[in-house]
Amino acid sequence: MDQVTVYLGMGSNLGDRAANLLRGISLLPEVGLRLRVVSPIYETAPVDYLEQPPFLNLVVVAEWAGGDAWNLMGSILGIEARLGRRREILRGPRTIDIDLLLFGNLVAAGVREGVDLVLPHPRMHERRFVLLPLGKIAPDLVHPVLGLTPAQMLAGLDDDAAVDIYRG
């Protein structure tokens, strides 16, 4: 099976946020992902649901040869569950959040075996906390639908939420 380059956005705002991200990263190879690059960690203000603590966010570039995008998303959901993710409030606080941002250049949407997936991630181009780390590690990446680089998407952003390098 061919390798596909995938981009994952990760975030945490409950418990030891940095440790949650590191645990999440450490579990990615267990599901068949070969890590290529991990961005710096950024501390970010919440968006959408504002009554929650700030997040730590990062982006990972990895290689996947374990099947289609739905197989990968199922594995990601398993990691989230293993790390205590509970979905109690839409876009609310979480120990770990792992979003599949891009799966190669695949453009797709649908539900398979209970896994709901939209690619590219439907809000990645609206999120400073995704675009900033993505631009640091993949500045030449082009969004498969919009045809824009991370810097170009950032330039057109209305999101003014604070996103700063995490200093621990």
DSSP file (Angstrom, degrees, kcal/mol; ACC not computed):
  #  RESIDUE AA STRUCTURE BP1 BP2  ACC     N-H-->O    O-->H-N    N-H-->O    O-->H-N    TCO  KAPPA ALPHA  PHI   PSI    X-CA   Y-CA   Z-CA
    1    1 A M              0   0    0      0, 0.0     2,-0.1     0, 0.0    65,-0.0   0.000 360.0 360.0 360.0 140.5    0.0    0.0    0.0
    2    2 A D        -     0   0    0      1,-0.1     2,-0.3    64,-0.0    65,-0.2  -0.372 360.0-114.5 -71.7 148.2    1.2    3.5   -0.8
    3    3 A Q        -     0   0    0     -2,-0.1     2,-0.4    62,-0.1    62,-0.2  -0.618  27.8-158.3 -79.5 141.2    2.2    5.9    1.9
    4    4 A V  E     -A   64   0A   0     60,-2.5    60,-2.2    -2,-0.3     2,-0.5  -0.979  16.2-127.9-120.7 134.3    0.1    9.0    2.2
    5    5 A T  E     -A   63   0A   0     -2,-0.4    99,-2.7    58,-0.2     2,-0.3  -0.708  33.7-172.6 -80.6 127.8    1.3   12.2    3.8
    6    6 A V  E     -AB  62 103A   0     56,-2.9    56,-2.4    -2,-0.5     2,-0.5  -0.893  17.2-148.8-123.4 153.1   -1.1   13.3    6.5
    7    7 A Y  E     -AB  61 102A   0     95,-2.2    94,-2.3    -2,-0.3    95,-1.4  -0.987  15.1-169.1-123.1 126.6   -1.4   16.4    8.6
    8    8 A L  E     -AB  60 100A   0     52,-2.7    52,-2.7    -2,-0.5     2,-0.5  -0.941  11.8-151.4-118.1 136.6   -2.9   16.3   12.1
    9    9 A G  E     -AB  59  99A   0     90,-2.5    90,-3.3    -2,-0.4     2,-0.4  -0.915  19.1-168.8-101.8 133.6   -3.8   19.1   14.4
   10   10 A M  E     +AB  58  98A   0     48,-2.9    48,-2.1    -2,-0.5     2,-0.3  -0.959   9.8 168.7-126.3 143.0   -3.6   18.4   18.1
   11   11 A G  E     -AB  57  97A   0     86,-2.1    86,-1.9    -2,-0.4     2,-0.3  -0.986  10.6-178.6-148.9 158.1   -4.9   20.3   21.1
   12   12 A S  E     +A   56   0A   0     44,-1.7    44,-2.2    -2,-0.3    83,-0.2  -0.965  14.3 164.4-154.7 138.9   -5.4   20.0   24.8
   13   13 A N        +     0   0    0     81,-2.7     2,-0.4    -2,-0.3    82,-0.2   0.229  60.0  77.2-140.6  17.0   -6.9   22.3   27.5
   14   14 A L  S    S-     0   0    0     80,-0.9     6,-0.1    81,-0.2    -1,-0.1  -0.973  95.5 -15.7-125.9 143.9   -7.6   20.0   30.5
   15   15 A G  S    S-     0   0    0     -2,-0.4     2,-1.4     1,-0.1     3,-0.1  -0.347 127.8  -5.8  70.2-148.8   -5.1   18.6   33.0
   16   16 A D  S  > S-     0   0    0      1,-0.2     4,-2.6     2,-0.1     5,-0.2  -0.675  73.9-170.3 -81.6  92.5   -1.4   18.7   32.1
   17   17 A R  H  > S+     0   0    0     -2,-1.4     4,-2.1     1,-0.2    -1,-0.2   0.878  79.9  47.1 -57.3 -46.3   -1.9   20.0   28.6
   18   18 A A  H  > S+     0   0    0      1,-0.2     4,-2.5     2,-0.2    -1,-0.2   0.918 113.1  49.2 -64.7 -43.2    1.7   19.5   27.4
   19   19 A A  H  > S+     0   0    0      1,-0.2     4,-2.7     2,-0.2    -1,-0.2   0.883 108.6  54.4 -63.7 -37.5    1.9   16.0   28.8
   20   20 A N  H  X S+     0   0    0     -4,-2.6     4,-2.4     2,-0.2    -1,-0.2   0.926 109.9  46.6 -61.0 -44.5   -1.4   15.2   27.1
   21   21 A L  H  X S+     0   0    0     -4,-2.1     4,-2.7     2,-0.2    -2,-0.2   0.929 112.8  49.2 -63.4 -44.3    0.0   16.3   23.7
   22   22 A L  H  X S+     0   0    0     -4,-2.5     4,-2.4     1,-0.2    -2,-0.2   0.888 110.9  50.0 -64.4 -38.4    3.2   14.4   24.2
   23   23 A R  H  X S+     0   0    0     -4,-2.7     4,-1.3     2,-0.2    -1,-0.2   0.921 110.9  50.3 -63.6 -42.9    1.2   11.2   25.1
   24   24 A G  H  X S+     0   0    0     -4,-2.4     4,-0.8     1,-0.2     3,-0.5   0.929 111.3  47.6 -60.1 -45.9   -0.9   11.7   22.0
   25   25 A I  H >< S+     0   0    0     -4,-2.7     3,-0.9     1,-0.2    -1,-0.2   0.908 108.8  55.1 -60.9 -42.2    2.2   12.1   19.8
   26   26 A S  H 3< S+     0   0    0     -4,-2.4     4,-0.3     1,-0.2    -1,-0.2   0.758 106.8  51.3 -65.8 -23.7    3.8    9.0   21.4
   27   27 A L  H >X S+     0   0    0     -4,-1.3     4,-0.7    -3,-0.5     3,-0.5   0.647  87.8  82.7 -87.2 -15.4    0.7    6.9   20.5
   28   28 A L  G X<>S+     0   0    0     -3,-0.9     5,-1.8    -4,-0.8     3,-1.2   0.906  88.9  51.2 -58.5 -44.5    0.6    7.9   16.9
   29   29 A P  G >45S+     0   0    0      0, 0.0     3,-1.6     0, 0.0    -1,-0.2   0.821  99.7  66.4 -63.1 -27.3    3.3    5.3   15.8
   30   30 A E  G <45S+     0   0    0     -3,-0.5    -2,-0.2    -4,-0.3    -3,-0.1   0.768 102.2  47.2 -64.0 -24.5    1.3    2.6   17.6
   31   31 A V  G <<5S-     0   0    0     -3,-1.2    -1,-0.3    -4,-0.7    -3,-0.1   0.318 132.0 -90.2 -99.6   8.3   -1.5    3.0   15.1
   32   32 A G  T < 5S+     0   0    0     -3,-1.6    33,-0.5     1,-0.3     2,-0.4   0.518  79.4 138.3 102.7   5.9    0.9    2.9   12.1
   33   33 A L  E   < -C   64   0A   0     -5,-1.8     2,-0.7    31,-0.1    -1,-0.3  -0.695  41.8-149.7 -85.8 135.8    1.8    6.6   11.6
   34   34 A R  E     -C   63   0A   0     29,-2.6    29,-2.3    -2,-0.4     2,-0.1  -0.917  22.0-133.7-104.1 111.3    5.4    7.3   10.8
   35   35 A L  E     +C   62   0A   0     -2,-0.7    27,-0.3    27,-0.2     3,-0.1  -0.396  33.0 167.2 -69.4 135.9    6.1   10.8   12.3
   36   36 A R  E     +     0   0A   0     25,-3.0     2,-0.3     1,-0.4    26,-0.2   0.742  64.7   1.1-110.3 -49.5    8.0   13.2   10.0
   37   37 A V  E     -C   61   0A   0     24,-1.8    24,-3.0     2,-0.0     2,-0.4  -0.999  51.6-163.1-146.7 140.0    7.7   16.6   11.7
   38   38 A V  E     -C   60   0A   0     -2,-0.3    22,-0.2    22,-0.2     3,-0.1  -0.996  23.4-134.8-122.4 130.0    6.1   18.0   14.8
   39   39 A S        -     0   0    0     20,-2.9    95,-0.1    -2,-0.4     3,-0.0  -0.201  33.1 -85.7 -72.2 167.5    5.6   21.8   15.1
   40   40 A P        -     0   0    0      0, 0.0     2,-0.4     0, 0.0    19,-0.3  -0.292  52.6-101.4 -60.2 161.8    6.4   23.9   18.1
   41   41 A I        -     0   0    0    125,-0.2   125,-2.8    17,-0.1     2,-0.4  -0.747  37.8-160.8 -89.9 137.5    3.6   24.0   20.7
   42   42 A Y  E     -DE  57 165A   0     15,-2.9    15,-2.8    -2,-0.4     2,-0.5  -0.931  14.3-137.4-118.3 141.7    1.5   27.1   20.8
   43   43 A E  E     -DE  56 164A   0    121,-3.6   121,-2.6    -2,-0.4     2,-0.4  -0.871  33.8-175.7 -95.5 131.5   -0.7   28.4   23.6
   44   44 A T  E     -DE  55 163A   0     11,-2.9    11,-2.9    -2,-0.5   119,-0.2  -0.956  28.2-118.9-135.2 144.8   -4.0   29.6   22.2
   45   45 A A        -     0   0    0    117,-2.2    84,-0.1    -2,-0.4   116,-0.1  -0.499  46.3-100.0 -72.6 148.5   -7.2   31.3   23.3
   46   46 A P        -     0   0    0      0, 0.0     2,-0.3     0, 0.0   116,-0.1  -0.363  37.0-157.8 -67.9 151.5  -10.3   29.2   22.9
   47   47 A V        +     0   0    0      2,-0.1     2,-1.9    44,-0.1    80,-0.0  -0.859  65.2   9.0-123.5 164.2  -12.6   30.0   19.9
   48   48 A D  S    S+     0   0    0     -2,-0.3     2,-0.9     2,-0.1    44,-0.1  -0.496 130.4  43.6  67.7 -81.7  -16.3   29.2   19.4
   49   49 A Y  S    S+     0   0    0     -2,-1.9    -2,-0.1    42,-0.4     3,-0.1  -0.831  73.3 178.3 -94.2 105.8  -17.0   28.1   22.9
   50   50 A L        +     0   0    0     -2,-0.9     2,-2.1     1,-0.2    -1,-0.1   0.652  54.8  88.3 -89.2 -17.4  -15.1   30.7   25.0
   51   51 A E  S    S+     0   0    0     42,-0.0    -1,-0.2     2,-0.0    -2,-0.0  -0.394  77.2  81.8 -83.4  63.4  -15.9   29.6   28.6
   52   52 A Q  S    S-     0   0    0     -2,-2.1     3,-0.1    40,-0.1    40,-0.0  -0.974  85.4 -81.7-157.8 162.9  -13.0   27.2   28.9
   53   53 A P        -     0   0    0      0, 0.0   -39,-0.0     0, 0.0    -2,-0.0  -0.185  57.7 -85.6 -66.7 162.4   -9.2   27.3   29.6
   54   54 A P        -     0   0    0      0, 0.0     2,-0.2     0, 0.0    -9,-0.2  -0.274  47.0-127.2 -64.6 156.3   -6.6   28.2   27.0
   55   55 A F  E     - D   0  44A   0    -11,-2.9   -11,-2.9    -3,-0.1     2,-0.4  -0.644   3.9-139.9-101.0 156.9   -5.4   25.4   24.7
   56   56 A L  E     -AD  12  43A   0    -44,-2.2   -44,-1.7   -13,-0.2     2,-0.3  -0.981  34.0-177.7-106.8 134.2   -2.0   24.1   23.8
   57   57 A N  E     +AD  11  42A   0    -15,-2.8   -15,-2.9    -2,-0.4     2,-0.3  -0.937  13.9 162.3-133.2 153.3   -1.9   23.2   20.1
   58   58 A L  E     -A   10   0A   0    -48,-2.1   -48,-2.9    -2,-0.3     2,-0.4  -0.956  27.2-126.9-155.8 171.3    0.5   21.8   17.5
   59   59 A V  E     -A    9   0A   0    -19,-0.3   -20,-2.9    -2,-0.3     2,-0.4  -0.982  17.3-159.2-127.5 140.9    0.6   20.2   14.1
   60   60 A V  E     -AC   8  38A   0    -52,-2.7   -52,-2.7    -2,-0.4     2,-0.5  -0.949   5.7-155.7-119.4 137.6    2.1   16.9   13.1
   61   61 A V  E     +AC   7  37A   0    -24,-3.0   -25,-3.0    -2,-0.4   -24,-1.8  -0.960  30.3 159.5-107.8 131.1    3.2   15.7    9.6
   62   62 A A  E     -AC   6  35A   0    -56,-2.4   -56,-2.9    -2,-0.5     2,-0.4  -0.913  38.4-116.8-144.8 168.4    3.2   11.9    9.3
   63   63 A E  E     -AC   5  34A   0    -29,-2.3   -29,-2.6    -2,-0.3     2,-0.4  -0.910  27.4-166.8-109.9 140.4    3.2    9.1    6.8
   64   64 A W  E     +AC   4  33A   0    -60,-2.2   -60,-2.5    -2,-0.4   -31,-0.1  -0.993  25.9 159.0-131.5 131.8    0.3    6.6    6.7
   65   65 A A        +     0   0    0    -33,-0.5     3,-0.1    -2,-0.4   -62,-0.1   0.052  51.1 103.4-132.8  22.8    0.1    3.3    4.9
   66   66 A G  S    S-     0   0    0      1,-0.2     2,-0.3   -34,-0.1   -63,-0.1   0.111  91.2 -78.9 -99.2  21.9   -2.7    1.7    7.0
   67   67 A G  S    S-     0   0    0    -65,-0.2    -1,-0.2     4,-0.1    -3,-0.0  -0.812  75.9 -18.3 119.2-161.0   -5.6    2.1    4.7
   68   68 A D  S  > S-     0   0    0     -2,-0.3     4,-1.8    -3,-0.1     3,-0.3  -0.106  71.2 -92.1 -80.9-179.6   -8.0    4.8    3.8
   69   69 A A  H  > S+     0   0    0      1,-0.2     4,-2.7     2,-0.2     5,-0.2   0.820 124.4  56.7 -63.9 -32.6   -8.7    8.1    5.6
   70   70 A W  H  > S+     0   0    0      2,-0.2     4,-2.4     1,-0.2    -1,-0.2   0.876 104.6  52.5 -69.3 -36.1  -11.6    6.6    7.6
   71   71 A N  H  > S+     0   0    0     -3,-0.3     4,-1.9     2,-0.2    -2,-0.2   0.936 111.9  46.5 -60.1 -45.6   -9.3    3.8    8.9
   72   72 A L  H  X S+     0   0    0     -4,-1.8     4,-2.5     1,-0.2    -2,-0.2   0.930 111.1  50.8 -62.8 -45.8   -6.9    6.5   10.1
   73   73 A M  H  X S+     0   0    0     -4,-2.7     4,-2.6     1,-0.2    -1,-0.2   0.892 108.2  53.1 -62.2 -38.5   -9.7    8.6   11.6
   74   74 A G  H  X S+     0   0    0     -4,-2.4     4,-1.6     1,-0.2    -1,-0.2   0.899 109.8  48.4 -60.6 -40.7  -10.9    5.5   13.5
   75   75 A S  H  X S+     0   0    0     -4,-1.9     4,-1.8     2,-0.2    -2,-0.2   0.890 110.6  51.2 -65.6 -39.8   -7.4    5.0   14.9
   76   76 A I  H  X S+     0   0    0     -4,-2.5     4,-2.5     1,-0.2    -2,-0.2   0.913 107.7  51.9 -63.5 -43.8   -7.3    8.7   15.9
   77   77 A L  H  X S+     0   0    0     -4,-2.6     4,-2.3     1,-0.2    -1,-0.2   0.859 107.2  54.8 -61.9 -34.4  -10.6    8.4   17.7
   78   78 A G  H  X S+     0   0    0     -4,-1.6     4,-2.4     2,-0.2    -1,-0.2   0.892 107.2  49.2 -64.3 -40.8   -9.2    5.4   19.6
   79   79 A I  H  X S+     0   0    0     -4,-1.8     4,-1.8     2,-0.2    -2,-0.2   0.930 110.1  51.3 -63.8 -45.2   -6.2    7.4   20.8
   80   80 A E  H  <>S+     0   0    0     -4,-2.5     5,-2.7     1,-0.2     3,-0.2   0.930 111.7  46.9 -57.7 -45.5   -8.5   10.2   21.9
   81   81 A A  H ><5S+     0   0    0     -4,-2.3     3,-1.8     1,-0.2    -1,-0.2   0.911 109.0  54.6 -62.8 -42.4  -10.6    7.7   23.9
   82   82 A R  H 3<5S+     0   0    0     -4,-2.4    -1,-0.2     1,-0.3    -2,-0.2   0.824 108.1  50.4 -60.4 -31.9   -7.5    6.1   25.4
   83   83 A L  T 3<5S-     0   0    0     -4,-1.8    -1,-0.3    -3,-0.2    -2,-0.2   0.212 126.4 -97.8 -94.9  14.7   -6.4    9.5   26.6
   84   84 A G  T < 5 +     0   0    0     -3,-1.8    11,-0.2     1,-0.2    -3,-0.2   0.669  58.6 170.3  86.8  17.9   -9.7   10.3   28.3
   85   85 A R      < -     0   0    0     -5,-2.7     2,-0.4    -6,-0.2    -1,-0.2  -0.454   9.2-173.7 -65.9 128.8  -11.4   12.4   25.6
   86   86 A R        -     0   0    0     -2,-0.2     2,-0.9     7,-0.2     3,-0.3  -0.985  19.6-148.1-123.2 137.4  -15.1   13.1   26.5
   87   87 A R        +     0   0    0     -2,-0.4     3,-0.1     1,-0.2     7,-0.1  -0.678  49.3 132.0-105.3  77.4  -17.4   14.8   24.1
   88   88 A E        +     0   0    0     -2,-0.9     2,-0.4     5,-0.3    -1,-0.2   0.808  69.7  31.6 -97.7 -35.8  -19.8   16.6   26.5
   89   89 A I  S >  S-     0   0    0     -3,-0.3     3,-2.7     4,-0.3    -1,-0.3  -0.993  93.1-107.4-126.4 127.0  -19.9   20.1   25.1
   90   90 A L  T 3  S-     0   0    0     -2,-0.4    -3,-0.0     1,-0.3    -2,-0.0  -0.338 105.0  -6.9 -55.7 122.5  -19.5   20.8   21.4
   91   91 A R  T 3  S+     0   0    0      1,-0.1   -42,-0.4    -2,-0.1    -1,-0.3   0.744 111.2 136.1  59.3  26.9  -16.0   22.3   20.9
   92   92 A G    <   -     0   0    0     -3,-2.7    -1,-0.1     1,-0.2   -40,-0.1  -0.084  60.3 -42.0 -90.8-167.3  -15.7   22.4   24.7
   93   93 A P        +     0   0    0      0, 0.0     2,-0.3     0, 0.0    -5,-0.3  -0.174  62.6 175.3 -59.8 147.8  -12.8   21.5   27.0
   94   94 A R        -     0   0    0      1,-0.1   -81,-2.7    -3,-0.1   -80,-0.9  -0.992  41.7-138.2-156.4 147.1  -10.9   18.3   26.3
   95   95 A T  S    S+     0   0    0     -2,-0.3     2,-0.3     1,-0.3   -81,-0.2   0.877  96.8   0.1 -68.9 -37.8   -7.9   16.4   27.4
   96   96 A I        -     0   0    0    -84,-0.1     2,-0.4    -3,-0.1    -1,-0.3  -0.989  58.5-173.3-152.9 143.0   -6.9   15.7   23.8
   97   97 A D  E     -B   11   0A   0    -86,-1.9   -86,-2.1    -2,-0.3     2,-0.5  -0.983   5.8-174.9-136.3 125.1   -8.2   16.6   20.4
   98   98 A I  E     -B   10   0A   0     -2,-0.4     2,-0.4   -88,-0.2   -88,-0.2  -0.953   7.2-170.1-124.8 112.4   -6.7   15.2   17.3
   99   99 A D  E     -B    9   0A   0    -90,-3.3   -90,-2.5    -2,-0.5     2,-1.0  -0.848  23.0-135.2-103.5 134.6   -8.0   16.5   14.0
  100  100 A L  E     +B    8   0A   0     -2,-0.4   -92,-0.2   -92,-0.2    18,-0.2  -0.795  30.6 174.1 -83.8 105.5   -7.2   14.9   10.6
  101  101 A L  E     +     0   0A   0    -94,-2.3    20,-2.5    -2,-1.0     2,-0.3   0.936  61.8   3.5 -80.2 -50.7   -6.5   18.1    8.7
  102  102 A L  E     -B    7   0A   0    -95,-1.4   -95,-2.2    18,-0.2     2,-0.4  -0.995  48.0-165.4-141.2 142.8   -5.3   16.7    5.4
  103  103 A F  E >  S-B    6   0A   0      3,-0.4     3,-2.2    -2,-0.3   -97,-0.2  -0.843  72.4 -66.7-125.9  89.4   -4.9   13.2    4.0
  104  104 A G  T 3  S-     0   0    0    -99,-2.7    -1,-0.2    -2,-0.4   -97,-0.1  -0.449 101.0 -40.7  57.7-134.4   -2.7   13.7    0.9
  105  105 A N  T 3  S+     0   0    0     -3,-0.1    -1,-0.2    -2,-0.1     2,-0.1   0.127  95.6 146.5-105.5  18.2   -4.8   15.8   -1.5
  106  106 A L    <   -     0   0    0     -3,-2.2     2,-0.5     1,-0.0    -3,-0.4  -0.320  30.7-167.5 -62.7 132.1   -8.0   13.8   -0.8
  107  107 A V        +     0   0    0     37,-0.1     2,-0.3    -5,-0.1    -2,-0.1  -0.983  34.0 131.0-117.5 114.9  -11.2   15.8   -0.9
  108  108 A A  E     -F  119   0B   0     11,-1.8    11,-3.3    -2,-0.5     2,-0.3  -0.985  33.4-167.2-160.2 160.8  -14.0   13.7    0.6
  109  109 A A  E     +F  118   0B   0     -2,-0.3     2,-0.3     9,-0.2     9,-0.2  -0.968  35.0  88.1-154.5 143.4  -16.9   13.6    3.0
  110  110 A G  E     -F  117   0B   0      7,-2.1     7,-2.4    -2,-0.3     2,-0.4  -0.894  60.9 -85.2 155.8 178.3  -19.0   10.9    4.5
  111  111 A V  E     +F  116   0B   0     -2,-0.3     2,-0.4     5,-0.2     5,-0.2  -0.971  34.5 176.0-119.4 129.6  -19.6    8.3    7.2
  112  112 A R  E >  S-F  115   0B   0      3,-2.1     3,-2.4    -2,-0.4    -2,-0.0  -0.994  72.6 -14.9-134.2 128.2  -18.1    4.8    7.0
  113  113 A E  T 3  S-     0   0    0     -2,-0.4     3,-0.1     1,-0.3    -1,-0.1   0.860 130.2 -51.0  48.6  41.7  -18.4    2.3    9.8
  114  114 A G  T 3  S+     0   0    0      1,-0.2     2,-0.7     0, 0.0    -1,-0.3   0.451 110.9 122.5  80.6   0.9  -19.6    5.0   12.2
  115  115 A V  E <   -F  112   0B   0     -3,-2.4    -3,-2.1     2,-0.0     2,-0.5  -0.873  48.0-157.0-102.3 116.0  -16.7    7.3   11.4
  116  116 A D  E     +F  111   0B   0     -2,-0.7     2,-0.4    -5,-0.2    -5,-0.2  -0.784  21.0 172.2 -92.6 129.0  -17.7   10.7   10.2
  117  117 A L  E     -F  110   0B   0     -7,-2.4    -7,-2.1    -2,-0.5     2,-0.4  -0.999  22.6-175.0-145.7 137.5  -15.1   12.5    8.1
  118  118 A V  E     -F  109   0B   0     -2,-0.4    -9,-0.2    -9,-0.2   -18,-0.1  -0.997  28.7-130.6-129.7 127.0  -14.7   15.7    6.0
  119  119 A L  E    S+F  108   0B   0    -11,-3.3   -11,-1.8    -2,-0.4     2,-0.2  -0.989  88.5  32.7-130.6 138.8  -11.4   16.3    4.2
  120  120 A P  S    S-     0   0    0      0, 0.0   -18,-0.2     0, 0.0   -19,-0.1   0.675 114.4 -96.2 -57.9 162.5   -9.8   18.8    4.1
  121  121 A H    >   -     0   0    0    -20,-2.5     3,-1.1    -2,-0.2     4,-0.4  -0.304  35.6-129.9 -52.4 129.7  -10.8   19.6    7.6
  122  122 A P  T 3  S+     0   0    0      0, 0.0    -1,-0.2     0, 0.0    -3,-0.1   0.648  98.9  32.0 -67.1 -15.4  -13.7   22.0    7.2
  123  123 A R  T >  S+     0   0    0      1,-0.1     3,-2.0     2,-0.1     4,-0.4   0.378  84.4 102.2-119.4   4.2  -12.4   24.7    9.5
  124  124 A M  G X  S+     0   0    0     -3,-1.1     3,-1.2     1,-0.3     7,-0.3   0.870  81.7  54.6 -58.5 -36.1   -8.6   24.5    9.2
  125  125 A H  G 3  S+     0   0    0     -4,-0.4    -1,-0.3     1,-0.2    -2,-0.1   0.553 108.2  51.3 -74.8  -6.0   -8.5   27.5    6.9
  126  126 A E  G <  S+     0   0    0     -3,-2.0     2,-0.6    31,-0.1    -1,-0.2   0.381  93.0  88.1-105.8   1.1  -10.3   29.6    9.6
  127  127 A R    X>  -     0   0    0     -3,-1.2     4,-2.7    -4,-0.4     3,-1.4  -0.882  50.2-170.0-116.6 109.9   -8.1   28.7   12.5
  128  128 A R  H 3> S+     0   0    0     -2,-0.6     4,-2.6     1,-0.3    -1,-0.2   0.868  91.9  62.2 -58.2 -37.9   -5.0   30.7   13.4
  129  129 A F  H 34 S+     0   0    0      1,-0.2    -1,-0.3     2,-0.2   -87,-0.1   0.632 113.0  36.3 -68.6 -12.5   -4.0   27.9   15.9
  130  130 A V  H <> S+     0   0    0     -3,-1.4     4,-2.2    -6,-0.2    -2,-0.2   0.800 117.7  48.4 -97.3 -48.2   -3.8   25.5   13.0
  131  131 A L  H  X S+     0   0    0     -4,-2.7     4,-2.6    -7,-0.3    -2,-0.2   0.844 106.1  56.4 -67.6 -36.0   -2.4   27.7   10.3
  132  132 A L  H  X S+     0   0    0     -4,-2.6     4,-1.3    -5,-0.2    -1,-0.2   0.974 114.6  36.3 -63.7 -54.8    0.4   29.2   12.4
  133  133 A P  H  > S+     0   0    0      0, 0.0     4,-1.5     0, 0.0     5,-0.2   0.885 117.0  54.6 -65.6 -35.0    2.1   25.9   13.3
  134  134 A L  H  X S+     0   0    0     -4,-2.2     4,-2.4     1,-0.2    -2,-0.2   0.916 107.0  51.0 -61.8 -42.4    1.2   24.4    9.9
  135  135 A G  H  < S+     0   0    0     -4,-2.6    -1,-0.2     1,-0.2    -3,-0.1   0.796 106.3  55.8 -65.6 -28.9    3.0   27.3    8.2
  136  136 A K  H  < S+     0   0    0     -4,-1.3    -1,-0.2    -5,-0.2    -2,-0.2   0.864 120.6  27.4 -70.5 -36.1    6.1   26.8   10.4
  137  137 A I  H  < S+     0   0    0     -4,-1.5    -2,-0.2    -3,-0.2    -1,-0.2   0.631 136.3  24.9-104.3 -15.6    6.6   23.2    9.3
  138  138 A A    ><  +     0   0    0     -4,-2.4     3,-1.5    -5,-0.2    -1,-0.2  -0.387  63.8 157.9-145.0  62.4    5.0   23.1    5.9
  139  139 A P  T 3  S+     0   0    0      0, 0.0    12,-0.4     0, 0.0    -4,-0.1   0.759  78.0  49.7 -63.4 -24.7    5.1   26.6    4.4
  140  140 A D  T 3  S+     0   0    0      9,-0.1    -5,-0.1    -3,-0.1    -2,-0.0   0.457  80.7 122.1 -94.3  -1.0    4.8   25.4    0.8
  141  141 A L    <   -     0   0    0     -3,-1.5     2,-0.5    -7,-0.2    -3,-0.1  -0.333  51.3-149.9 -59.6 140.7    1.8   23.2    1.4
  142  142 A V        -     0   0    0      7,-0.2     7,-0.2     8,-0.1    -2,-0.1  -0.975  18.0-118.3-119.7 126.5   -1.2   24.1   -0.7
  143  143 A H     >  -     0   0    0      5,-2.8     4,-2.2    -2,-0.5     5,-0.2  -0.417  24.3-134.7 -59.2 127.5   -4.8   23.5    0.5
  144  144 A P  T  4 S+     0   0    0      0, 0.0    -1,-0.2     0, 0.0   -37,-0.1   0.662  98.4  29.3 -67.4 -16.1   -6.3   21.1   -2.0
  145  145 A V  T  4 S+     0   0    0      3,-0.1    -2,-0.1     0, 0.0   -38,-0.0   0.796 126.7  38.3-105.3 -46.9   -9.5   23.0   -2.4
  146  146 A L  T  4 S-     0   0    0      2,-0.1     3,-0.1     1,-0.0    -3,-0.0   0.722  90.4-138.6 -81.1 -21.6   -8.6   26.6   -1.8
  147  147 A G     <  +     0   0    0     -4,-2.2     2,-0.3     1,-0.2    -1,-0.0   0.773  59.6 127.4  69.4  25.8   -5.2   26.5   -3.6
  148  148 A L        -     0   0    0     -5,-0.2    -5,-2.8     4,-0.0    -1,-0.2  -0.862  57.0-127.9-118.9 149.8   -3.6   28.6   -0.8
  149  149 A T     >  -     0   0    0     -2,-0.3     4,-2.4    -7,-0.2     5,-0.2  -0.403  38.4-100.6 -81.3 167.0   -0.6   28.2    1.4
  150  150 A P  H  > S+     0   0    0      0, 0.0     4,-2.8     0, 0.0     5,-0.2   0.909 125.0  51.9 -55.0 -42.1   -0.8   28.5    5.2
  151  151 A A  H  > S+     0   0    0    -12,-0.4     4,-2.1     1,-0.2     5,-0.1   0.898 109.8  48.8 -63.0 -39.9    0.6   32.0    5.0
  152  152 A Q  H  > S+     0   0    0      2,-0.2     4,-1.0     1,-0.2    -1,-0.2   0.892 112.3  47.9 -67.7 -38.7   -2.0   33.0    2.4
  153  153 A M  H >< S+     0   0    0     -4,-2.4     3,-0.5     1,-0.2    -2,-0.2   0.912 110.9  51.8 -66.8 -41.0   -4.8   31.6    4.5
  154  154 A L  H >< S+     0   0    0     -4,-2.8     3,-1.7     1,-0.2    -2,-0.2   0.899 104.1  57.8 -59.3 -41.4   -3.5   33.4    7.5
  155  155 A A  H 3< S+     0   0    0     -4,-2.1    -1,-0.2     1,-0.3    -2,-0.2   0.799 108.8  45.4 -62.0 -29.3   -3.4   36.7    5.6
  156  156 A G  T << S+     0   0    0     -4,-1.0    -1,-0.3    -3,-0.5     2,-0.2   0.225  89.1 126.2 -97.8  15.4   -7.1   36.4    4.9
  157  157 A L    <   -     0   0    0     -3,-1.7   -31,-0.1     1,-0.1    -3,-0.1  -0.510  43.1-170.7 -84.2 139.5   -8.2   35.4    8.4
  158  158 A D        +     0   0    0     -2,-0.2     2,-0.4   -32,-0.1    -1,-0.1   0.628  61.6 106.3 -90.5 -20.3  -10.8   37.1   10.6
  159  159 A D        +     0   0    0    -33,-0.2    -2,-0.1     1,-0.2  -112,-0.0  -0.462  40.2 173.2 -65.2 114.9   -9.8   35.0   13.6
  160  160 A D        +     0   0    0     -2,-0.4    -1,-0.2     2,-0.0     3,-0.1   0.131  25.5 141.5-110.6  19.9   -7.9   37.3   15.9
  161  161 A A        -     0   0    0      1,-0.1     2,-0.2  -116,-0.1  -114,-0.1  -0.308  62.4 -97.6 -61.5 143.4   -7.5   34.8   18.8
  162  162 A A        +     0   0    0   -116,-0.1  -117,-2.2  -118,-0.0     2,-0.4  -0.429  44.2 176.8 -65.9 131.8   -4.2   34.9   20.7
  163  163 A V  E     +E   44   0A   0   -119,-0.2     2,-0.3    -2,-0.2  -119,-0.2  -0.930  10.4 163.8-139.0 110.8   -1.7   32.3   19.5
  164  164 A D  E     -E   43   0A   0   -121,-2.6  -121,-3.6    -2,-0.4     3,-0.0  -0.938  45.8 -91.4-131.1 150.2    1.7   32.4   21.1
  165  165 A I  E     -E   42   0A   0     -2,-0.3     2,-0.4  -123,-0.3  -123,-0.3  -0.360  48.6-116.9 -55.7 133.9    4.7   30.0   21.4
  166  166 A Y        -     0   0    0   -125,-2.8  -125,-0.2     1,-0.1    -1,-0.1  -0.637  28.2-173.3 -78.2 128.3    4.3   28.0   24.5
  167  167 A R              0   0    0     -2,-0.4    -1,-0.1    -3,-0.0    -2,-0.1   0.400 360.0 360.0-104.3  -0.2    7.1   28.7   27.0
  168  168 A G              0   0    0      0, 0.0    -2,-0.1     0, 0.0  -150,-0.0   0.492 360.0 360.0  67.8 360.0    6.2   26.0   29.5
